[in-house]
């Protein structure tokens, strides 16, 4: 029987820790009629309208493997049971995939992103025997091999909002990762002292592998990734929709400084009110917010103006989001 909450590895105050996923974000057990021996996999997308621009997207392929590395399901986009719209994941929502895994435990998950990029804040599973597993988008940020953004998706009773990890098959705007392989066992109900482990443990095989151009016909586990760490100077071009969007967050865990300093972040312009900092994501430059005591070399939130050397540079945004 499922417990009220499940321990999942994530980032807590910027370091590896445990996040207790609430039961409501796990899929139900597959129906016993016609779906016996199946597993339910839930893939979520970050928020668009009140948050992240263009975070919804598509999934092309999902493969499941057992603990021996044997493929136990084959669900390719367009040919599997979820062809067409069912492969899309809407903003601030999720899609549940019922996948035949022959009654076995699907401990490894391979996910191929589509040409419409998606930013994933969490993935959860319910196996044929009712066992549950989870993965946090924080891991994409931790590993530095895929692009990430903040999300405004709550996954725990204490209000934890994981980062979301971008997948994109055509690599538009420099998004590098098309696929990721997750050993769900490494991220759920771990018995070891997580904080004492080298973070690299969660970023390499068997725990986690990111792929730039995975072969969909390989039908086997990826033993290593083909992603390279980026330099901070590798600033990715943003879409017009993302350039015309700004987010202001009251959440103290959303650091504008960390967003600017990360070589793999990809996001609208961002303001952290707890830090009093604006991150210009077009140049990855942090600016303090203007105040009664600071009136120059700062960003004015109320009228969206960057003030430098006494000059005023107005910013035009079609969408202004306020996160609590």
C-alpha positions as CSV (number, residue, x, y, z in Angstrom):
1,X,0.0,0.0,0.0
2,X,1.3,3.5,-0.9
3,X,2.5,5.7,1.9
4,X,1.4,9.3,2.5
5,X,4.7,10.6,1.2
6,X,7.8,9.2,-0.6
7,X,11.4,10.2,-0.1
8,X,13.0,11.4,-3.3
9,X,16.4,12.8,-3.9
10,X,16.5,16.5,-4.8
11,X,18.2,19.8,-4.0
12,X,17.4,21.3,-0.6
13,X,18.9,24.7,-0.1
14,X,21.1,24.1,-3.1
15,X,22.6,20.8,-1.9
16,X,21.7,17.1,-2.3
17,X,19.0,16.1,0.2
18,X,15.6,14.4,0.5
19,X,12.3,15.8,-0.7
20,X,9.1,14.1,0.4
21,X,6.9,13.8,-2.7
22,X,3.2,14.1,-1.8
23,X,1.0,11.2,-2.8
24,X,-1.1,13.3,-5.1
25,X,1.6,13.6,-7.8
26,X,1.9,9.8,-8.3
27,X,-0.2,8.0,-10.9
28,X,-2.8,5.4,-9.8
29,X,-2.1,1.7,-10.2
30,X,-2.9,0.5,-13.7
31,X,-6.4,-1.0,-14.1
32,X,-6.5,-4.8,-13.7
33,X,-8.7,-5.3,-16.7
34,X,-6.8,-5.4,-20.0
35,X,-3.8,-3.7,-18.4
36,X,-2.6,-6.4,-16.1
37,X,1.2,-6.4,-15.8
38,X,1.4,-2.7,-16.8
39,X,3.1,0.3,-15.1
40,X,1.9,3.9,-15.0
41,X,4.5,6.6,-15.7
42,X,3.6,10.3,-15.1
43,X,5.6,13.0,-16.8
44,X,4.9,16.6,-15.7
45,X,5.6,19.9,-17.4
46,X,6.3,23.2,-15.7
47,X,4.0,26.2,-15.7
48,X,3.6,28.5,-18.7
49,X,0.9,31.1,-18.2
50,X,1.8,32.0,-14.6
51,X,5.4,31.0,-14.9
52,X,7.8,29.5,-17.3
53,X,7.4,30.2,-21.0
54,X,7.0,27.3,-23.4
55,X,7.6,24.6,-20.8
56,X,4.9,22.3,-22.2
57,X,6.0,20.0,-25.0
58,X,6.1,16.5,-26.4
59,X,7.6,13.1,-25.6
60,X,8.7,11.0,-28.6
61,X,9.7,7.7,-27.1
62,X,9.6,5.9,-23.7
63,X,11.5,2.7,-23.1
64,X,11.3,0.7,-19.8
65,X,14.0,-1.8,-18.6
66,X,14.1,-4.2,-15.7
67,X,17.0,-4.4,-13.2
68,X,18.8,-6.8,-15.4
69,X,18.9,-4.2,-18.2
70,X,16.4,-6.0,-20.3
71,X,13.9,-3.9,-22.3
72,X,10.4,-4.8,-21.2
73,X,8.3,-2.3,-23.1
74,X,8.6,-0.5,-26.5
75,X,6.6,2.6,-26.9
76,X,7.8,4.8,-29.8
77,X,6.0,7.9,-30.7
78,X,3.6,7.5,-33.7
79,X,3.7,3.7,-33.4
80,X,3.0,3.0,-29.8
81,X,-0.3,3.3,-27.9
82,X,0.1,7.0,-27.2
83,X,0.5,8.3,-30.8
84,X,-0.6,11.9,-31.5
85,X,-1.9,14.3,-28.9
86,X,-1.5,11.8,-26.0
87,X,2.2,12.3,-26.3
88,X,1.9,16.0,-25.4
89,X,2.3,17.2,-21.9
90,X,0.4,20.5,-21.1
91,X,1.7,23.4,-19.1
92,X,1.3,23.0,-15.3
93,X,-0.1,19.5,-15.9
94,X,1.1,16.0,-16.6
95,X,0.4,13.0,-18.8
96,X,0.1,9.5,-17.5
97,X,1.4,6.7,-19.7
98,X,0.2,3.1,-19.1
99,X,3.0,0.9,-20.4
100,X,3.0,-2.9,-20.6
101,X,6.0,-4.1,-18.7
102,X,5.1,-7.8,-18.5
103,X,4.4,-7.6,-14.8
104,X,8.1,-6.8,-14.1
105,X,9.6,-3.9,-12.1
106,X,10.6,-1.1,-14.6
107,X,13.5,0.2,-12.6
108,X,15.1,2.0,-15.6
109,X,13.3,4.6,-17.7
110,X,14.5,6.1,-21.0
111,X,12.7,9.2,-22.2
112,X,13.2,10.9,-25.6
113,X,12.1,14.5,-25.9
114,X,10.3,15.7,-29.1
115,X,11.0,18.7,-31.3
116,X,8.7,20.8,-29.1
117,X,11.0,21.2,-26.1
118,X,9.6,20.3,-22.7
119,X,10.8,21.3,-19.2
120,X,10.1,18.4,-16.7
121,X,9.9,19.2,-12.9
122,X,9.2,15.6,-11.9
123,X,8.5,12.0,-13.1
124,X,6.7,9.5,-11.0
125,X,5.9,5.8,-11.4
126,X,3.5,3.2,-10.1
127,X,4.6,-0.4,-10.8
128,X,2.4,-3.4,-11.4
129,X,2.8,-4.4,-7.7
130,X,1.9,-0.9,-6.5
131,X,5.5,0.1,-5.7
132,X,6.1,3.8,-6.3
133,X,9.2,5.7,-7.5
134,X,10.0,9.3,-8.2
135,X,12.5,11.6,-9.9
136,X,13.0,15.4,-9.4
137,X,13.9,17.9,-12.1
138,X,16.5,19.2,-9.6
139,X,18.8,16.5,-10.8
140,X,19.0,18.1,-14.3
141,X,20.3,21.3,-12.6
142,X,22.6,19.3,-10.3
143,X,24.3,17.4,-13.1
144,X,25.0,20.3,-15.4
145,X,24.6,18.3,-18.6
146,X,21.1,19.6,-19.6
147,X,19.4,23.0,-19.5
148,X,17.2,23.9,-16.5
149,X,14.9,26.5,-15.2
150,X,13.1,27.2,-12.0
151,X,9.5,25.8,-11.8
152,X,6.6,26.9,-9.7
153,X,5.3,23.3,-9.3
154,X,4.9,22.2,-5.7
155,X,5.8,18.5,-5.0
156,X,5.9,18.4,-1.2
157,X,3.9,19.5,1.8
158,X,6.6,21.9,2.8
159,X,6.2,23.6,-0.6
160,X,9.4,22.4,-2.4
161,X,9.4,23.5,-6.0
162,X,12.0,21.6,-8.0
163,X,13.9,22.9,-11.0
164,X,12.7,21.6,-14.3
165,X,15.0,19.8,-16.9
166,X,14.7,20.6,-20.6
167,X,14.6,18.0,-23.3
168,X,14.6,18.9,-27.0
169,X,15.2,16.6,-30.0
170,X,16.1,19.3,-32.6
171,X,18.3,21.3,-30.1
172,X,16.6,24.6,-31.0
173,X,18.2,27.6,-29.2
174,X,21.1,25.5,-28.0
175,X,19.1,23.0,-25.8
176,X,21.5,20.0,-25.9
177,X,19.8,17.1,-24.2
178,X,17.3,15.0,-26.2
179,X,17.1,12.0,-24.0
180,X,17.6,10.9,-20.4
181,X,17.9,7.6,-18.7
182,X,17.0,7.3,-15.0
183,X,17.5,4.4,-12.7
184,X,14.5,5.1,-10.5
185,X,15.9,3.0,-7.6
186,X,18.7,5.5,-7.1
187,X,16.4,8.4,-6.4
188,X,13.6,6.9,-4.3
189,X,13.7,5.4,-0.8
190,X,17.4,5.5,-0.6
191,X,18.9,3.9,2.5
192,X,22.3,5.6,2.3
193,X,23.1,9.0,3.8
194,X,22.4,11.0,0.7
195,X,24.2,14.2,1.8
196,X,27.5,12.2,2.3
197,X,27.6,11.0,-1.3
198,X,29.5,12.6,-4.1
199,X,26.8,14.4,-6.2
200,X,28.4,12.8,-9.2
201,X,26.9,9.5,-8.0
202,X,23.5,10.8,-9.2
203,X,24.8,12.1,-12.5
204,X,26.5,9.0,-14.0
205,X,25.6,5.5,-15.0
206,X,23.7,3.6,-13.6
207,X,21.9,6.4,-11.8
208,X,21.5,9.0,-14.5
209,X,22.6,9.4,-18.1
210,X,21.9,12.3,-20.5
211,X,22.2,11.9,-24.3
212,X,22.5,14.5,-27.0
213,X,21.6,12.3,-30.0
214,X,20.4,8.9,-28.6
215,X,19.8,6.0,-31.1
216,X,16.1,5.1,-30.9
217,X,16.9,1.7,-32.4
218,X,19.6,0.7,-29.8
219,X,17.1,-1.1,-27.5
220,X,19.6,-1.3,-24.7
221,X,20.7,0.8,-21.7
222,X,23.0,3.7,-22.2
223,X,26.2,2.9,-20.4
224,X,27.5,6.5,-20.6
225,X,26.3,9.9,-21.8
226,X,27.5,12.2,-24.6
227,X,26.9,15.5,-22.9
228,X,29.6,18.0,-22.1
229,X,29.7,20.5,-19.3
230,X,29.3,24.1,-20.7
231,X,31.2,27.2,-19.9
232,X,29.3,30.2,-18.5
233,X,30.1,32.1,-21.7
234,X,28.0,29.6,-23.7
235,X,24.8,31.7,-23.5
236,X,21.9,30.1,-25.4
237,X,19.7,32.2,-27.7
238,X,16.1,32.4,-26.3
239,X,12.9,32.3,-28.2
240,X,11.0,35.6,-28.8
241,X,8.3,34.4,-26.3
242,X,10.8,33.8,-23.6
243,X,12.6,37.2,-24.3
244,X,9.3,39.0,-23.8
245,X,8.6,37.3,-20.4
246,X,9.8,38.2,-16.9
247,X,9.2,36.3,-13.7
248,X,9.3,37.9,-10.2
249,X,9.5,35.3,-7.4
250,X,8.9,35.7,-3.7
251,X,10.2,32.2,-3.0
252,X,13.5,32.4,-1.2
253,X,14.7,29.2,-2.8
254,X,14.6,30.9,-6.2
255,X,18.0,32.6,-6.5
256,X,18.5,35.1,-9.3
257,X,22.2,35.1,-8.7
258,X,22.4,31.3,-9.0
259,X,20.3,31.4,-12.2
260,X,22.7,34.0,-13.7
261,X,25.8,32.1,-12.7
262,X,24.7,28.7,-14.0
263,X,26.1,27.9,-17.5
264,X,23.1,25.6,-18.1
265,X,20.1,27.8,-17.1
266,X,17.6,28.7,-19.8
267,X,14.8,30.9,-18.6
268,X,12.9,34.2,-19.0
269,X,14.4,37.2,-17.2
270,X,14.1,36.6,-13.5
271,X,13.7,38.7,-10.3
272,X,14.3,37.3,-6.8
273,X,12.6,39.6,-4.3
274,X,14.3,37.9,-1.3
275,X,17.7,38.6,-2.8
276,X,16.7,41.9,-4.3
277,X,18.3,40.9,-7.6
278,X,17.3,41.0,-11.2
279,X,18.9,38.5,-13.6
280,X,19.1,39.6,-17.2
281,X,19.0,36.1,-18.8
282,X,19.9,37.5,-22.2
283,X,23.4,38.3,-21.0
284,X,23.4,36.3,-17.7
285,X,24.1,39.6,-15.8
286,X,22.7,40.1,-12.2
287,X,21.6,43.6,-11.2
288,X,20.4,44.8,-7.8
289,X,16.8,46.1,-7.6
290,X,16.4,49.8,-7.2
291,X,15.3,51.1,-3.8
292,X,15.2,54.2,-1.8
293,X,18.9,54.1,-1.2
294,X,19.9,52.7,-4.6
295,X,18.8,54.7,-7.6
296,X,21.6,53.9,-10.2
297,X,23.1,50.8,-11.7
298,X,19.9,48.9,-10.8
299,X,16.7,47.4,-12.1
300,X,13.3,49.1,-11.4
301,X,10.7,46.4,-11.1
302,X,7.6,48.6,-11.1
303,X,8.3,50.2,-14.5
304,X,10.7,47.5,-15.8
305,X,13.6,49.8,-16.5
306,X,17.3,49.2,-16.2
307,X,19.0,52.3,-14.9
308,X,22.8,52.5,-15.6
309,X,25.0,55.6,-15.5
310,X,21.9,57.8,-15.1
311,X,20.4,56.5,-18.3
312,X,17.1,54.5,-18.5
313,X,16.7,51.4,-20.6
314,X,13.1,50.4,-20.8
315,X,12.3,46.7,-21.0
316,X,9.2,45.7,-22.9
317,X,7.5,42.5,-21.6
318,X,4.4,40.9,-23.0
319,X,4.0,38.8,-19.9
320,X,4.9,39.6,-16.3
321,X,4.5,36.7,-13.9
322,X,4.4,37.0,-10.1
323,X,5.3,33.8,-8.1
324,X,4.4,33.5,-4.5
